[in-house]
Amino acid sequence: MAEQQALFEGIAPPQDGNRREADYYATPVHVTRALLPMLRNRVPRMRLVTIIEPAIGHGAIAHELVREGYAVHGVDIRQDAADECRSAGLDAELADFVRAPGIGDRLRDEHGIFDAAVTNPPFSIAQDFAEQCFKVARVTMLLLPLGFLVSDERRAFWREHPADLLPLDSRPNFTGDGKSAFQNYGWYAWPPREGARGTIYRIWDFA
């Protein structure tokens, strides 16, 4: 049963069949770097660009963004993750980005509208993450299985919120054991380019 769930969620299950707490699977460095050209294209750096990482984990994505000169504010539901990020010099807070009452309003009041939201969300609540990101950021970029496109339950969501898609060239490894994910992944970007209903891009389109 656990393996079937993991197959659906596009993440290679650990050998003992147990899910990690809060569906935490760190994003490999090369996966974040694959997004950077699209991010630079979508959010021109005319000034300091602010980004929210609402499932910051231990900072895998945030560290790469900070190295690129972005100002990143992180949120995570786990105390150990928020503490580790702060210890490493990242700006992070402990909060439930999806379920905490009024968190969208509070983040806007404290930080203004972020230029972008970038994260690898828990798949089981990925749509909830996307919809919350829309409220706090001008551009949203989420790492998700390509299978996120295919679901009767998300049909209304896709009609209202079409996205651009940047598929990864290979299946990433999230577990550190050398095993690739069961599904192909890509970066979904909202909103699509002006006048588009959603376009599939390749990495070289932003070279």
C-alpha positions in Angstrom: 0.0 0.0 0.0 2.8 2.4 0.9 4.6 1.7 -2.4 1.4 2.3 -4.3 0.9 5.6 -2.6 4.5 6.6 -3.3 4.2 5.6 -6.9 1.1 7.9 -7.2 3.0 10.7 -5.5 6.0 10.3 -7.7 8.5 9.8 -4.9 10.7 6.7 -4.5 9.6 5.0 -1.2 12.2 4.1 1.4 13.0 0.4 1.6 10.9 0.0 4.8 7.9 1.5 3.1 7.6 4.3 5.6 6.8 7.9 4.6 9.0 10.7 5.9 7.5 13.2 8.3 5.5 15.9 6.6 6.4 14.3 3.2 9.8 15.9 3.4 12.1 15.0 0.5 15.0 17.4 -0.1 15.4 18.9 -3.6 18.7 18.1 -5.3 20.8 21.1 -6.1 20.8 20.5 -9.9 17.0 20.5 -9.9 16.9 24.0 -8.3 19.6 25.2 -10.8 17.5 24.0 -13.7 14.8 26.5 -12.6 17.1 29.5 -12.4 17.0 30.6 -16.1 13.2 30.4 -16.1 13.1 32.3 -12.8 15.4 35.1 -14.1 13.2 35.3 -17.3 10.0 35.5 -15.3 11.2 37.8 -12.6 13.7 40.3 -14.0 16.2 41.5 -11.4 15.8 45.2 -11.7 16.1 45.4 -7.8 16.4 43.0 -4.9 14.0 40.2 -5.7 12.0 38.7 -2.7 11.1 35.0 -2.7 9.1 33.0 -0.3 10.0 29.3 0.2 6.9 28.0 2.0 8.1 24.5 2.6 11.7 25.3 3.2 12.7 22.1 4.9 16.4 22.2 5.7 17.0 24.9 3.1 18.0 22.9 -0.1 16.2 25.3 -2.4 16.7 28.4 -0.3 20.5 28.1 -0.1 20.7 28.0 -3.9 18.4 31.0 -4.3 20.4 33.0 -1.7 23.7 32.1 -3.5 22.1 33.7 -6.6 21.4 36.9 -4.7 17.7 36.5 -4.0 16.2 37.6 -0.6 14.4 34.4 0.7 11.9 34.1 3.5 11.2 30.5 4.5 8.3 28.8 6.2 8.1 25.3 7.5 5.8 23.3 9.7 8.6 21.4 11.5 10.5 23.0 14.3 13.8 21.2 13.6 13.7 22.5 10.0 13.0 26.1 10.9 15.8 26.0 13.6 18.3 24.5 11.3 17.6 27.1 8.6 18.0 29.9 11.0 21.2 28.4 12.4 22.5 28.3 8.8 21.8 32.0 8.4 18.5 31.7 6.5 15.4 33.7 7.2 12.9 31.1 8.3 9.8 30.9 10.6 7.8 28.1 12.1 4.3 28.0 10.7 1.8 26.0 8.8 1.7 27.7 5.5 -1.5 26.1 4.3 -3.6 25.8 7.5 -2.6 28.5 9.9 -5.5 31.0 10.2 -4.7 34.3 8.5 -1.2 33.4 7.5 -1.5 34.9 4.0 -2.7 38.2 5.3 0.1 38.2 7.9 2.8 37.5 5.4 1.6 40.2 3.1 1.5 42.7 6.0 5.0 41.8 7.2 6.7 41.3 3.9 4.5 42.8 1.2 3.8 40.8 -1.9 6.7 38.5 -2.7 8.1 38.6 -6.2 8.0 34.8 -6.4 7.1 31.7 -4.4 9.4 28.7 -5.1 9.1 25.4 -3.4 8.9 21.6 -3.6 5.6 21.1 -1.7 4.2 17.9 -0.1 2.3 16.3 -3.0 -0.7 15.4 -1.0 -1.5 19.1 -0.5 0.2 20.6 -3.5 -2.9 22.3 -4.8 -3.4 23.9 -1.4 0.2 25.2 -1.5 -0.3 26.6 -5.0 -3.5 28.4 -4.1 -1.9 29.9 -1.0 1.2 31.0 -3.0 -1.1 32.8 -5.4 -2.2 35.0 -2.5 1.3 36.0 -1.4 3.4 36.1 -4.5 3.3 37.5 -8.0 4.8 34.4 -9.6 4.5 30.8 -8.2 6.9 28.0 -9.2 6.4 24.5 -7.8 8.3 21.3 -8.3 5.8 18.5 -8.9 5.4 15.3 -10.8 4.1 15.6 -14.4 1.2 13.5 -13.2 -0.1 16.6 -11.3 -1.6 17.6 -14.7 -3.8 14.5 -14.8 -6.7 14.4 -12.3 -10.4 14.8 -12.5 -10.3 16.4 -9.0 -8.0 19.2 -10.4 -9.9 19.8 -13.6 -11.6 23.0 -12.2 -8.3 24.1 -10.8 -6.5 23.8 -14.2 -9.3 25.7 -16.0 -8.9 28.6 -13.6 -5.2 28.4 -13.1 -3.3 27.3 -16.3 0.5 27.1 -15.9 3.6 27.0 -17.9 5.7 23.8 -17.4 9.5 23.2 -17.5 10.0 19.4 -17.5 13.3 18.1 -16.0 15.5 16.2 -18.4 15.8 13.3 -15.9 14.0 11.9 -12.9 15.5 13.3 -9.7 16.6 11.4 -6.7 15.0 12.7 -3.5 16.1 10.0 -1.0 19.9 10.1 -1.3 20.1 6.4 -2.0 20.7 6.7 -5.7 17.2 5.6 -6.7 15.4 7.9 -9.1 11.7 8.9 -8.5 9.1 6.8 -10.1 7.7 9.7 -12.2 9.1 12.5 -14.2 9.1 15.9 -12.6 8.9 19.5 -13.7 8.7 23.1 -12.5 5.2 24.5 -12.9 5.0 28.3 -13.2 2.0 30.5 -12.6 0.7 32.6 -14.1 1.6 31.6 -17.7 3.2 34.2 -19.9 0.9 37.0 -20.9 -1.7 35.8 -23.5 -0.8 32.1 -23.0 -3.0 29.3 -21.6 0.1 27.4 -20.6 3.2 26.4 -22.5 5.7 23.6 -22.2 9.2 24.9 -22.2 12.6 23.2 -22.3 15.7 24.3 -20.4 17.4 25.6 -23.6 14.5 28.0 -24.2 16.0 30.2 -21.5 19.6 29.9 -22.6 
